[in-house]
């Protein structure tokens, strides 16, 4: 339940991260947000998973929660990279 209770912090600099963009931006555009990795509905059922390693920033969690949270997050990250749970999608 830790990944549904506490959020992880993420930030994206759209100007720097979109080097392929053809637009001419003269100002930086940052999006900063905190999401729960597992988002549950009112009955406690999984509704959505939101996680992006690329934009993750340092966590802001209560000190006593951090060890168990990081352990749960580490297990989740290993699962999403496990070949047993991976599928290939042809890009045509």
N, C-alpha and C positions, 0 to 999 in steps of 0.2 A: 504493500500500500504506500510505501514511501514515495515511489515515482508518481503516484496519483495525488499525493498530499503536498509535496514540496516541488517548487518549480526549478527549472534550470534556466540560466541566463544566456541570452544569445544577442549578437549584434552583427549587423551587416552594413558595410559601407558600399552603397550601390555604385558610386562612381569608380572606386578602386577595384571592385570585384567584377565589373563589367568592362573589361578591357576590349572586348569584341564589339562594344556598343558603337554605333555610328553617330550617336547624338553628341553634341558639344555642350557638356555641362560645365558651368563655371563655379558651381558651389557643391560642397559635399552633401550627401544625403544619407544620413544614418537612420537605421531602424533598430531600436533596442526593445527587447521584450523578454518577459518571463513566462514560460509555459510549463504546465505539468506535462511530463512525458506521456503518462497515461491519463487520458481524460475520460471520466466515467459519467454515465447518465445518472438520473436521480435514484435509480435502483441499484447502483454500484456496478453496472455492467459496462464493459469496455465500449466506449463510443469512438475514440480517436486516439492515435498515437502520433505525437509530434516530437521529432528529434532530428537534429542536423548537427553533425560533428564539426562541420566546417565553420559554423558561425557561433559555436559555443564559447562563452567567456567564463572567467572565474566565477565559481558558485558563491552565492550569498545565502548561507544556511546557518541555523543555530549550531553552535559549536558541538553540542552533545548529539545532534542528529547526523552531523557530517560523516562519521565513520560508517554507519549503517547505510546511509544514502549512497555514498560512493561505492560501497560494496554491491548494492543493488544495481546501480547504474553500470558498473563494470560487468556484472553478469548479463545485463540486458545487451550491452554493446557486443559482448562475445557471442551472444545468440544471434544478433542480426548479421554478424559476419561469418557465421557458421555455414559451411556449404550445405549442410542438411536442410537448411531453411532458405536456401537461395534458389532462384529461378533465373533463367536467361531469357531475355526478350529480344528477338531479332529487331534491329533497327533498319528499316527499309526506306 
